[in-house]
Amino acid sequence: MINDSNRMTITDENGNEKVMEIILTFDSDDGSRHFVLFKDPSENKEESVYAYSFDDDGNLDQVIDEEELEMCGEVLSAFQNPDVKEEPDD
């Protein structure tokens, strides 16, 4: 459940609610899938970013597809490093 513009509450496998910090949300190129990248603010690891897809009702599903994970990583990298231009594929 998204609480406000940068926080959301999730329920873990033990039924405990945790407040997460949203890094960014975005849609797939064709607009058919919505994604949210977030981190647990209680973890001190910058590299611990979680990637989930979500529907219009706010239901979350962890991204496990390799291509989608790669896309999420590329979007995150572009977001964190906006001045870096991506090299075109040959």
Backbone bond lengths (Angstrom), bond angles and torsions (degrees), N, CA, C in turn:
res aa  C-N    CA-C-N  psi(-1)  N-CA   C-N-CA  omega(-1)  CA-C   N-CA-C  phi
1 M - - - 1.443 - - 1.519 108.21 -
2 I 1.336 117.43 126.32 1.448 122.34 179.00 1.520 108.26 -85.53
3 N 1.350 115.97 122.26 1.454 122.02 -176.08 1.517 112.70 -84.90
4 D 1.306 116.94 -48.14 1.449 122.18 179.71 1.519 107.37 -151.18
5 S 1.314 117.06 -161.31 1.453 119.25 -172.75 1.523 114.70 -68.39
6 N 1.331 119.09 -18.61 1.462 117.73 -178.44 1.527 114.42 -138.52
7 R 1.307 118.33 13.78 1.470 121.51 177.93 1.527 109.28 -136.45
8 M 1.320 114.68 149.56 1.456 120.28 173.88 1.518 108.03 -148.20
9 T 1.313 115.89 156.00 1.453 121.94 179.38 1.517 108.78 -109.40
10 I 1.327 116.00 130.21 1.457 120.94 175.65 1.526 108.13 -120.54
11 T 1.305 115.68 159.39 1.457 121.60 175.25 1.519 107.69 -111.21
12 D 1.326 117.34 123.53 1.457 120.54 -177.77 1.528 110.79 -79.68
13 E 1.333 115.95 -179.19 1.469 121.50 -175.88 1.524 112.76 -64.50
14 N 1.339 117.49 -16.92 1.465 121.52 178.31 1.527 113.21 -96.81
15 G 1.336 116.77 4.20 1.456 120.88 179.74 1.517 114.29 85.04
16 N 1.332 116.99 7.72 1.464 120.98 179.08 1.525 110.37 -86.79
17 E 1.323 116.70 134.43 1.452 120.43 176.72 1.518 109.75 -85.08
18 K 1.341 115.41 138.06 1.458 121.78 179.02 1.518 108.60 -132.42
19 V 1.320 115.75 137.96 1.455 120.96 176.05 1.524 108.10 -90.14
20 M 1.322 115.99 127.18 1.453 122.50 -178.81 1.524 109.70 -114.04
21 E 1.318 115.30 154.94 1.456 121.69 177.88 1.530 108.88 -99.22
22 I 1.311 116.32 120.24 1.465 121.02 179.47 1.523 109.13 -76.87
23 I 1.316 115.97 128.37 1.458 121.61 176.13 1.521 108.96 -86.70
24 L 1.343 116.05 -49.94 1.455 120.65 176.33 1.510 110.61 -166.28
25 T 1.317 114.40 159.35 1.462 121.61 172.29 1.528 106.80 -124.61
26 F 1.318 116.02 150.31 1.464 120.55 178.99 1.518 109.12 -160.16
27 D 1.324 115.34 165.12 1.461 122.42 177.71 1.518 109.55 -108.57
28 S 1.326 115.68 155.45 1.461 120.22 173.62 1.529 108.12 -63.17
29 D 1.322 116.45 164.38 1.464 120.57 -178.03 1.526 112.82 -55.29
30 D 1.328 116.26 -37.40 1.466 119.08 -179.21 1.533 112.97 -89.26
31 G 1.345 116.57 -0.71 1.459 120.96 176.73 1.513 115.09 78.15
32 S 1.328 117.00 5.19 1.459 119.97 -175.59 1.531 113.40 -82.78
33 R 1.333 117.26 -18.69 1.467 120.88 -178.08 1.518 109.12 -129.71
34 H 1.329 115.38 142.45 1.457 122.47 177.31 1.527 108.00 -110.97
35 F 1.327 116.17 140.65 1.452 121.10 -177.80 1.522 110.78 -129.02
36 V 1.322 115.51 150.05 1.456 122.37 173.55 1.522 107.86 -133.60
37 L 1.322 116.00 133.27 1.456 122.52 174.97 1.519 106.01 -112.44
38 F 1.327 116.21 129.46 1.455 119.56 -176.39 1.514 110.81 -146.50
39 K 1.344 115.23 167.99 1.454 120.72 177.50 1.517 108.80 -137.81
40 D 1.314 114.11 159.90 1.454 121.81 176.54 1.527 106.72 -88.71
41 P 1.343 118.29 112.67 1.464 119.37 -177.06 1.527 113.48 -64.62
42 S 1.335 117.91 -15.04 1.461 119.84 178.14 1.524 112.07 -81.58
43 E 1.341 117.14 -12.62 1.466 121.44 176.09 1.517 108.47 -91.41
44 N 1.302 117.01 137.32 1.460 121.22 -178.22 1.517 113.13 -89.84
45 K 1.307 117.51 3.88 1.457 121.25 -177.61 1.533 109.42 -88.22
46 E 1.318 116.43 117.57 1.464 120.78 177.70 1.525 111.39 -66.34
47 E 1.339 116.38 -29.87 1.457 119.70 -175.82 1.534 113.35 -80.72
48 S 1.313 118.13 -3.65 1.465 121.21 -179.21 1.530 110.22 -85.88
49 V 1.325 114.74 82.11 1.458 121.33 178.52 1.520 107.67 -112.67
50 Y 1.306 115.97 132.40 1.457 122.15 -179.37 1.521 109.18 -102.55
51 A 1.325 116.67 139.02 1.458 122.66 179.75 1.521 109.10 -117.17
52 Y 1.322 115.85 123.64 1.461 122.22 178.83 1.515 109.09 -134.71
53 S 1.321 115.75 152.20 1.454 121.05 168.42 1.523 106.53 -99.52
54 F 1.331 115.85 158.19 1.460 118.91 178.74 1.515 110.05 -145.10
55 D 1.337 115.09 154.44 1.457 120.16 178.39 1.527 109.42 -102.40
56 D 1.333 116.04 -178.84 1.463 121.26 -176.89 1.519 113.23 -64.86
57 D 1.341 117.66 -18.73 1.461 121.66 178.05 1.528 112.22 -90.84
58 G 1.340 117.27 -0.99 1.457 121.08 178.98 1.516 114.62 86.98
59 N 1.343 117.46 9.34 1.461 120.74 177.42 1.521 109.80 -73.44
60 L 1.329 117.21 131.31 1.459 122.79 -176.38 1.523 111.70 -102.85
61 D 1.339 115.89 143.94 1.461 123.37 171.89 1.517 107.70 -134.87
62 Q 1.319 116.77 128.42 1.454 120.61 179.31 1.521 110.24 -62.92
63 V 1.317 116.00 137.08 1.464 121.24 177.12 1.519 107.59 -77.95
64 I 1.331 116.49 119.52 1.465 120.74 178.75 1.530 112.13 -122.41
65 D 1.321 117.17 -13.83 1.458 121.97 178.33 1.531 109.21 -67.92
66 E 1.332 117.15 128.35 1.463 122.09 -176.00 1.527 112.30 -57.86
67 E 1.331 117.64 -42.90 1.461 120.66 -179.53 1.522 111.08 -65.29
68 E 1.333 116.99 -41.01 1.460 120.15 178.51 1.523 110.93 -68.27
69 L 1.346 117.28 -38.21 1.468 119.72 176.77 1.524 110.72 -62.77
70 E 1.324 116.58 -41.48 1.459 120.37 178.59 1.524 110.54 -63.35
71 M 1.343 116.60 -43.16 1.456 121.07 178.12 1.530 110.28 -60.86
72 C 1.341 117.29 -43.98 1.466 121.21 179.18 1.523 110.65 -61.20
73 G 1.331 116.62 -40.68 1.457 120.90 177.91 1.520 111.99 -63.70
74 E 1.328 116.56 -40.13 1.462 120.79 178.91 1.524 110.94 -66.80
75 V 1.328 116.80 -42.03 1.464 120.58 178.63 1.527 110.03 -64.14
76 L 1.332 116.83 -43.28 1.467 120.62 178.66 1.522 110.43 -61.80
77 S 1.314 117.16 -44.73 1.458 121.20 179.74 1.525 111.26 -61.38
78 A 1.329 116.92 -43.72 1.468 121.03 178.21 1.525 110.95 -64.44
79 F 1.321 117.06 -36.34 1.458 121.80 178.82 1.533 110.45 -67.65
80 Q 1.326 116.72 -42.79 1.462 121.28 -177.12 1.527 112.58 -78.23
81 N 1.335 116.65 -24.40 1.470 121.96 -178.08 1.524 109.53 -129.73
82 P 1.326 118.54 69.97 1.469 120.57 -172.96 1.527 114.18 -65.84
83 D 1.323 118.58 -19.33 1.458 120.92 -178.22 1.519 113.35 -85.40
84 V 1.342 117.69 -10.66 1.463 121.67 -178.81 1.523 108.64 -85.58
85 K 1.318 115.90 123.22 1.464 121.39 179.00 1.522 109.06 -89.80
86 E 1.342 115.96 138.57 1.461 120.64 178.31 1.520 108.99 -78.81
87 E 1.327 115.51 136.90 1.456 121.25 176.84 1.513 109.41 -75.80
88 P 1.344 117.60 135.60 1.474 119.13 178.08 1.518 110.88 -69.28
89 D 1.339 115.78 147.09 1.457 120.94 176.21 1.514 109.31 -74.58
90 D 1.321 116.84 140.14 1.469 120.76 177.57 1.495 111.78 -90.16
